[in-house]
Amino acid sequence: MLGVLALGEEMTGNDVKKWADWSLSFFYWSPSVSQVYGELKKLEKLGFVRSRSISEPGARSRRVYSITPTGVGAVRAWSREAPVEAPVLKHGVMLRMYLGHLNEPEKLKSIVRDHIANLEENLGRVRNYADHSDVEPSWAFPLLSLRWSERYFRTEIALFEELLDEIDEAAARFACSDIDENGVPHPRRRGSWRTVEQTLSAHDEDGGDGPAPAE
């Protein structure tokens, strides 16, 4: 909330939600309207934002919010000093690929094609927002983030187009397993994952100079 308001606009909660949908949602997240208003109230109690009610002829009064100097200091301190955490990727499509042996190859390809279609739709949206964001110099850094999001979606499309060609190969390799009537495999060397874990642990303890995992 503070980050959006730090761009200098006085906004209603609905405005904040729209800005999040137009920008943050491509690389972070987009809160619900109820979350936005709940957070704005908390931030106002903390003195990080201020609000005022404005009335216009023929329209309902609106409460608009703006960031305070204290709020600017808080979000600036977070941006400069908070540890940068590694992104946590929760990819529903890749989880289905991980469990691909429970599905048919053609169904997996259908899932991937649907995902590519969604990515192409998002790519079009983010490109459109980016193309219309260079009219305002104060949006220079949000524009930078939107252009990065463009490249991200293009890259992910390419990755999944490549994955389409690999599904049949994975299915053929899996078909060499000992598979029961439920489609569940029975590893030929049970517990072999422990050997891999031990090998990799030794490799890490040696600083990457230990024995490489067996092929």
PyMOL commands that set and color helices and strands:
alter all, ss='L'
color gray80, all
select helices_A, chain A and resi 2-5+13-22+24-26+33-45+69-81+92-98+100-102+105-131+137-174+192-205
alter helices_A, ss='H'
color red, helices_A
select strands_A, chain A and resi 49-54+62-67
alter strands_A, ss='S'
color yellow, strands_A
deselect
rebuild
show_as cartoon
